[in-house]
Amino acid sequence: MILFGNSLHFDRRRFLICGHLHCKSQVFLLFSHKIKLFKYDNIIFILYCKRILRCFKMSADSDVEADIIENVAEVMEGLSKDLKDLYAFRDLFFENHPIELATEKNKFVEEKKDVLVEKFESIDDTQIPFSLRAQFLFMKGRCYNISPTYDARASQCLSKAVKLNPHLVDAWNELGECYWKNMNIKDAKASFEGALKHERNRLSLRCLSIILRQESGSNKRGDLTNVILKSVELAKEAVAQDIKDGVSWTVLGNAYLCQFFMVSQDPAILKLCMSAYKQAWLDPIAKGQPDLYYNKGIALKYEESYSEALENFEYACRLDPPWQPPRAELNKLKTYLTATDDLVRTRGKIKPKRLAHMVQSIDKKMLGVYSPGSLNTFGSRRDVTLELVRLDELQEGANEGKVILGRVVGSIHNESAVPFTFALVDASLQCVLVTVYNWADGRGAIIGDAVALPEPRLAAQRHDSPLAKYNFKSIRVNNPMLLLLNGKRVGRNQFACTRVTSTYEIH
């Protein structure tokens, strides 16, 4: 602090100043590197206080103005374009690069990210005008957040952004995704819900759809149905926001898939699921995401469209080689198909003499309620009579009004227990595979059991590629209570709904 007559000069770069007034002695103390004591009357003291405050204000204002970067609008526009290009590079990588570079994708993205991060970090937040600071912090956080793993710097920037501008929907959504990567589902959900308070947008809607399904495991049966249906509605609303957004279509397909398995196994729901995946494939961004092919593969496997399921799992593996779920599913399916082909081809490796005895001992009494002349109800059809036919007399597709009766010659252990799979042989000595869904774990048929099956739907399963090779015929049974096991109907207590969930979804 330097005094020149009635003027006051303040250099805050050299001095640290604080003031104190002792009313009785009218002493004004100024502290700097050395303590100096000055006595003034009240009027002079007030004048000097005003001048000190004015100097502080002028100094602060000049510093702020000096720190603001020039051409800030141009800089913000450039950063925005670079950020958009970075995400386009990642999302459309396979539109512009061969799939053989999949293992290098994350490295290339990180390299581009580092270049842009350097640009963002060269600018201090205070150099951006307050009116644009929230947007700047959002873009900076989004740049950090492009990595597949959690980055604490992203959450710091995005948290500041939503505090500065609570109406910035994009920042809320990005913050939600950031929390999600850190397995903080509670705060992620709160962020997406916070965004929806300001604007109904497809990103928040589809992310909440996924979160609801992830949380559904802890719900009771009645609540579970409501949660899954709510998840479907959110996904449908997300699609309605932009019908060309393939990621939203993928999320809707996954929601339908969960509804099919966890609410009602209505074939119409599975059809909607496959239709949604088809729409998703039309979008180049969704088309390059492995989860589309993985989840579609799950649905195709359940439909027993094994060839397509293999291709989808394999393509998901190629898109993201380090990601294990599709590779695990691919290997399990290949093992299963190899085992089924071997089981049917060798008739369970039952010796000819024993096999002949098993077939000859088949008694028509085992037809039970499906015996000729008995009236049965199948769906909306009533008073249906059945005709016993041999396996070699079945045609591919539906065989209404027919019933088959044979012996079990072997079964396959399936890690997921879905479906229960066994091979059946009858008097024709032809062998077919029977897959039974919704049969409670621990239940099933064993070698030697007599099985009667009404109105079988026969399918030919053939495939020959480096992925797998098989050739057999199969019969699918969705309701185990249609089966007669050794002349007795499978009880209701052996019925259990199949549960399949998606393990991965982009958002």
NORWOCOR-V681397 format. One record per residue. N is the residue number from 1. RES is the residue in one letter. PHI is phi in degrees with one decimal (none if undefined). PSI is psi in whole degrees, -180 to 180 (999 if undefined). Layout:
BEGIN
[[N/RES/PHI/PSI] [N/RES/PHI/PSI]]
END
This chain:
BEGIN
[[1/M/none/122] [2/I/-125.3/129] [3/L/-103.3/130] [4/F/-126.1/92] [5/G/61.8/-124] [6/N/-90.6/1] [7/S/-97.2/157] [8/L/-128.9/122] [9/H/-111.0/132] [10/F/-125.9/123] [11/D/-115.0/99] [12/R/-79.1/-7] [13/R/-76.0/-23] [14/R/-104.3/-23] [15/F/-127.0/144] [16/L/-107.0/117] [17/I/-118.4/140] [18/C/-143.6/156] [19/G/-126.2/155] [20/H/-150.9/135] [21/L/-114.4/125] [22/H/-99.6/111] [23/C/-59.4/-42] [24/K/-68.7/-46] [25/S/-90.3/-5] [26/Q/49.8/49] [27/V/-106.6/130] [28/F/-109.3/116] [29/L/-99.8/129] [30/L/-116.5/126] [31/F/-109.0/131] [32/S/-137.5/-138] [33/H/-64.3/-36] [34/K/-121.2/147] [35/I/-83.2/125] [36/K/-121.3/142] [37/L/-115.6/127] [38/F/-126.3/143] [39/K/-115.3/127] [40/Y/-135.3/158] [41/D/-79.3/174] [42/N/-59.9/-40] [43/I/-66.2/-48] [44/I/-62.0/-39] [45/F/-59.7/-45] [46/I/-63.6/-41] [47/L/-61.8/-44] [48/Y/-66.6/-37] [49/C/-60.5/-43] [50/K/-62.7/-42] [51/R/-66.2/-39] [52/I/-62.5/-46] [53/L/-62.4/-39] [54/R/-64.1/-39] [55/C/-64.9/-43] [56/F/-58.4/-46] [57/K/-63.6/-46] [58/M/-62.6/-41] [59/S/-65.9/-44] [60/A/-63.8/-44] [61/D/-62.8/-41] [62/S/-66.5/-35] [63/D/-66.1/-45] [64/V/-61.0/-47] [65/E/-63.3/-35] [66/A/-70.4/-30] [67/D/-80.8/-25] [68/I/-62.6/128] [69/I/-70.9/149] [70/E/-75.4/152] [71/N/52.0/47] [72/V/-59.7/-37] [73/A/-62.9/-41] [74/E/-66.7/-40] [75/V/-64.4/-46] [76/M/-62.2/-41] [77/E/-64.1/-40] [78/G/-65.4/-43] [79/L/-64.0/-40] [80/S/-62.3/-43] [81/K/-65.7/-43] [82/D/-62.1/-39] [83/L/-66.9/-42] [84/K/-62.4/-41] [85/D/-64.9/-37] [86/L/-62.4/-46] [87/Y/-69.9/-35] [88/A/-65.4/-38] [89/F/-60.2/-43] [90/R/-71.4/-50] [91/D/-70.5/-29] [92/L/-110.1/25] [93/F/-55.5/-45] [94/F/-82.6/-4] [95/E/-79.4/-22] [96/N/-120.2/-3] [97/H/-137.6/151] [98/P/-68.5/151] [99/I/-65.3/-18] [100/E/-64.8/-18] [101/L/-90.6/12] [102/A/-57.1/-38] [103/T/-67.6/-21] [104/E/-97.0/-6] [105/K/-56.1/-53] [106/N/-61.5/-36] [107/K/-65.5/-44] [108/F/-62.6/-42] [109/V/-63.7/-43] [110/E/-63.5/-38] [111/E/-63.0/-45] [112/K/-67.7/-37] [113/K/-62.1/-45] [114/D/-59.6/-38] [115/V/-63.7/-44] [116/L/-72.8/-36] [117/V/-58.4/-41] [118/E/-60.2/-38] [119/K/-65.3/-46] [120/F/-63.5/-43] [121/E/-75.1/-12] [122/S/-77.8/-9] [123/I/-114.0/123] [124/D/-77.6/146] [125/D/-54.6/-37] [126/T/-71.2/-12] [127/Q/-81.2/-8] [128/I/-99.2/132] [129/P/-53.6/147] [130/F/-55.3/-37] [131/S/-64.9/-22] [132/L/-111.3/-2] [133/R/-66.3/-40] [134/A/-62.1/-43] [135/Q/-64.2/-40] [136/F/-62.3/-46] [137/L/-65.4/-36] [138/F/-61.3/-48] [139/M/-64.1/-40] [140/K/-64.1/-45] [141/G/-64.5/-38] [142/R/-65.9/-34] [143/C/-63.6/-47] [144/Y/-60.5/-37] [145/N/-79.3/0] [146/I/-70.7/-20] [147/S/-66.2/147] [148/P/-68.8/-18] [149/T/-105.6/163] [150/Y/-66.0/138] [151/D/-127.6/114] [152/A/-60.0/-30] [153/R/-62.9/-34] [154/A/-64.9/-48] [155/S/-64.6/-34] [156/Q/-64.3/-48] [157/C/-64.7/-44] [158/L/-70.3/-35] [159/S/-63.3/-41] [160/K/-64.2/-40] [161/A/-61.9/-46] [162/V/-72.9/-24] [163/K/-72.3/-40] [164/L/-70.2/-36] [165/N/-141.4/89] [166/P/-62.6/-12] [167/H/-92.4/3] [168/L/-82.0/92] [169/V/-60.5/-42] [170/D/-59.4/-37] [171/A/-69.0/-39] [172/W/-60.5/-45] [173/N/-64.5/-43] [174/E/-66.1/-38] [175/L/-64.5/-39] [176/G/-60.9/-43] [177/E/-65.9/-35] [178/C/-64.7/-47] [179/Y/-59.6/-40] [180/W/-60.4/-42] [181/K/-62.4/-28] [182/N/-90.6/12] [183/M/63.2/23] [184/N/-96.4/78] [185/I/-66.3/-36] [186/K/-60.7/-51] [187/D/-71.9/-31] [188/A/-62.5/-47] [189/K/-61.4/-42] [190/A/-63.0/-36] [191/S/-67.0/-44] [192/F/-66.3/-39] [193/E/-66.6/-35] [194/G/-63.3/-39] [195/A/-64.9/-40] [196/L/-67.7/-23] [197/K/-65.4/-26] [198/H/-99.3/-29] [199/E/-165.0/133] [200/R/-75.5/112] [201/N/-134.0/152] [202/R/-66.9/-33] [203/L/-66.0/-47] [204/S/-62.1/-42] [205/L/-63.3/-47] [206/R/-72.5/-32] [207/C/-67.0/-41] [208/L/-66.2/-33] [209/S/-60.0/-44] [210/I/-67.0/-45] [211/I/-61.9/-40] [212/L/-59.5/-41] [213/R/-70.1/-35] [214/Q/-66.7/-33] [215/E/-83.4/-11] [216/S/-66.4/-20] [217/G/-61.6/-25] [218/S/-92.9/1] [219/N/-88.9/152] [220/K/-74.3/167] [221/R/-55.1/-48] [222/G/-64.2/-44] [223/D/-67.5/-34] [224/L/-59.0/-44] [225/T/-59.1/-46] [226/N/-64.1/-39] [227/V/-65.5/-45] [228/I/-64.9/-42] [229/L/-65.3/-37] [230/K/-64.1/-39] [231/S/-60.7/-42] [232/V/-63.7/-43] [233/E/-63.4/-41] [234/L/-63.6/-42] [235/A/-66.1/-39] [236/K/-64.7/-39] [237/E/-66.2/-37] [238/A/-62.7/-43] [239/V/-63.2/-40] [240/A/-63.4/-27] [241/Q/-66.0/-34] [242/D/-159.0/100] [243/I/-71.1/-7] [244/K/-96.6/-2] [245/D/-81.8/105] [246/G/-67.8/-29] [247/V/-64.7/-41] [248/S/-64.0/-38] [249/W/-63.9/-39] [250/T/-61.9/-46] [251/V/-62.6/-39] [252/L/-64.7/-42] [253/G/-59.4/-42] [254/N/-65.0/-37] [255/A/-64.8/-43] [256/Y/-63.3/-39] [257/L/-62.0/-43] [258/C/-65.7/-39] [259/Q/-61.9/-41] [260/F/-61.4/-47] [261/F/-81.0/-32] [262/M/-107.0/-10] [263/V/-119.1/-60] [264/S/-152.3/123] [265/Q/-83.5/65] [266/D/-90.6/122] [267/P/-54.3/-28] [268/A/-64.9/-33] [269/I/-68.4/-42] [270/L/-65.5/-33] [271/K/-65.6/-40] [272/L/-64.1/-37] [273/C/-60.4/-50] [274/M/-66.4/-33] [275/S/-65.8/-39] [276/A/-64.9/-42] [277/Y/-63.0/-36] [278/K/-64.2/-41] [279/Q/-65.9/-39] [280/A/-61.1/-38] [281/W/-63.2/-22] [282/L/-73.6/-17] [283/D/-93.1/123] [284/P/-60.4/-27] [285/I/-71.4/-51] [286/A/-64.9/-34] [287/K/-61.4/-27] [288/G/-95.5/9] [289/Q/-101.5/130] [290/P/-66.1/-27] [291/D/-66.5/-28] [292/L/-60.1/-46] [293/Y/-75.2/-34] [294/Y/-64.9/-52] [295/N/-68.6/-35] [296/K/-64.8/-37] [297/G/-61.7/-38] [298/I/-60.8/-46] [299/A/-65.0/-42] [300/L/-65.8/-38] [301/K/-62.8/-41] [302/Y/-66.0/-35] [303/E/-73.3/-7] [304/E/64.6/29] [305/S/-90.3/72] [306/Y/-63.5/-40] [307/S/-60.8/-46] [308/E/-67.9/-36] [309/A/-62.6/-44] [310/L/-58.2/-45] [311/E/-64.4/-39] [312/N/-70.2/-42] [313/F/-62.0/-42] [314/E/-65.0/-39] [315/Y/-70.1/-36] [316/A/-61.4/-39] [317/C/-63.2/-40] [318/R/-69.9/-35] [319/L/-70.3/-33] [320/D/-141.6/79] [321/P/-54.6/-38] [322/P/-73.2/-17] [323/W/-74.9/123] [324/Q/-85.0/-35] [325/P/-51.4/-49] [326/P/-65.9/-34] [327/R/-66.8/-40] [328/A/-64.3/-44] [329/E/-65.1/-40] [330/L/-61.7/-46] [331/N/-66.4/-40] [332/K/-64.5/-41] [333/L/-68.2/-41] [334/K/-61.7/-43] [335/T/-63.1/-43] [336/Y/-62.5/-46] [337/L/-68.6/-36] [338/T/-63.8/-42] [339/A/-67.6/-41] [340/T/-66.3/-41] [341/D/-60.9/-42] [342/D/-67.8/-41] [343/L/-62.1/-46] [344/V/-70.8/-44] [345/R/-64.2/-36] [346/T/-98.1/2] [347/R/52.9/44] [348/G/72.2/12] [349/K/58.4/29] [350/I/-75.0/133] [351/K/-63.3/145] [352/P/-52.5/-43] [353/K/-64.7/-44] [354/R/-68.0/-38] [355/L/-62.8/-43] [356/A/-61.4/-41] [357/H/-65.8/-40] [358/M/-61.5/-42] [359/V/-71.1/-43] [360/Q/-65.9/-25] [361/S/-86.8/3] [362/I/-66.8/123] [363/D/-108.4/130] [364/K/-62.6/-16] [365/K/-62.7/-23] [366/M/-69.3/-7] [367/L/-72.1/-22] [368/G/49.4/-122] [369/V/-68.7/-10] [370/Y/-97.4/11] [371/S/-63.2/151] [372/P/-53.3/136] [373/G/95.3/-20] [374/S/-76.0/145] [375/L/-100.5/134] [376/N/-131.3/160] [377/T/-117.8/127] [378/F/-127.6/105] [379/G/65.5/-124] [380/S/-87.9/-5] [381/R/-91.5/127] [382/R/-113.4/161] [383/D/53.9/48] [384/V/-91.8/128] [385/T/-101.6/147] [386/L/-115.9/146] [387/E/-111.9/128] [388/L/-73.0/127] [389/V/-130.6/160] [390/R/-85.7/162] [391/L/-61.0/-36] [392/D/-75.8/-3] [393/E/-98.8/-5] [394/L/-74.3/148] [395/Q/-106.4/156] [396/E/-65.2/138] [397/G/98.2/-154] [398/A/-73.5/147] [399/N/-131.7/70] [400/E/-66.2/144] [401/G/76.1/10] [402/K/-115.7/156] [403/V/-141.3/143] [404/I/-116.9/155] [405/L/-141.7/124] [406/G/-152.7/-177] [407/R/-110.0/144] [408/V/-77.7/128] [409/V/-112.1/0] [410/G/165.9/161] [411/S/-139.0/169] [412/I/-120.0/131] [413/H/-77.9/122] [414/N/-114.5/128] [415/E/-55.4/-39] [416/S/-87.1/-8] [417/A/65.3/10] [418/V/-128.5/120] [419/P/-87.4/172] [420/F/-77.8/126] [421/T/-121.6/129] [422/F/-144.1/164] [423/A/-106.6/141] [424/L/-124.4/135] [425/V/-125.6/141] [426/D/-126.2/-163] [427/A/-60.7/-22] [428/S/-76.8/-9] [429/L/64.3/9] [430/Q/-78.7/147] [431/C/-118.3/133] [432/V/-128.2/156] [433/L/-91.2/138] [434/V/-119.8/124] [435/T/-112.4/123] [436/V/-114.6/122] [437/Y/-100.4/156] [438/N/66.7/24] [439/W/-92.9/124] [440/A/-54.0/143] [441/D/-58.7/135] [442/G/94.3/-10] [443/R/-101.2/169] [444/G/146.7/-172] [445/A/-107.6/152] [446/I/-119.5/167] [447/I/-56.3/131] [448/G/99.7/-18] [449/D/-64.2/143] [450/A/-92.5/129] [451/V/-124.0/128] [452/A/-108.5/135] [453/L/-135.7/117] [454/P/-84.4/148] [455/E/42.6/60] [456/P/-68.9/144] [457/R/-105.6/113] [458/L/-95.4/135] [459/A/-128.7/143] [460/A/-96.9/124] [461/Q/-109.5/112] [462/R/-135.5/139] [463/H/-162.6/139] [464/D/-146.9/100] [465/S/-155.6/173] [466/P/-58.7/-22] [467/L/-72.1/-45] [468/A/-166.0/161] [469/K/-139.8/122] [470/Y/-156.7/159] [471/N/-159.6/102] [472/F/-155.6/168] [473/K/-108.5/145] [474/S/-137.0/156] [475/I/-125.8/128] [476/R/-100.4/137] [477/V/-127.3/115] [478/N/-84.6/-28] [479/N/-119.6/108] [480/P/-63.1/-19] [481/M/-72.7/-6] [482/L/-80.1/-19] [483/L/-78.5/148] [484/L/-110.8/123] [485/L/-109.1/110] [486/N/55.3/40] [487/G/88.3/-7] [488/K/-114.5/140] [489/R/-70.0/140] [490/V/-64.2/129] [491/G/-73.0/159] [492/R/-62.2/-29] [493/N/-67.9/-10] [494/Q/-98.4/4] [495/F/-90.3/133] [496/A/-147.6/129] [497/C/-65.3/138] [498/T/-70.5/136] [499/R/-117.7/123] [500/V/-133.6/132] [501/T/-126.6/153] [502/S/-79.4/139] [503/T/-102.0/-3] [504/Y/-156.4/131] [505/E/-144.5/136] [506/I/-85.8/164] [507/H/-151.1/999]]
END
